Amino acid sequence: MDTTVDSDIQQPEVPGKRPRRLLVRLATVVLVLLLVAGIAIHTSFVRGRALSSAASWLSSHFDILLRADSLDYNLLTLRCNLTNLSLANRRTKNSARSGMSSLRSRSGGTSTETTFSR
């Protein structure tokens, strides 16, 4: 008399099921990593680093001094805001400074909207 239980019998694996599971796990890992990166890129630390990187890039490539109190952006809506922005030319000793309390830019599709305010 055979007393084997159905759970003891190994079922043959269906071809194609294993790669699909692997693909689902890989897609889940990629989505989680993208979510974490999306959250991290919007932190104040990263925004400060982006502002200092932009200022040094403008300085080294175009001799423009950029100073701003803060940089605020949202990459999902393509919105950017610089507060207390000051631009100056590094080459001239008595540089004319352009001071703005706020610079807002929004881009969507084929149009770009930029707003300056003092």
Secondary structure, 3 states (H helix, E strand, C coil): CCCCCHHHCCCCCCCCHHHHHHHHHHHHHHHHHHHHHHHHCCCHHHHHHHHHHHHHHHHHHHCEEEECCEEEEECCCCEEEEEEEEEEECCCCCCCCEEEEEEEEEEECCEEEEEEEC
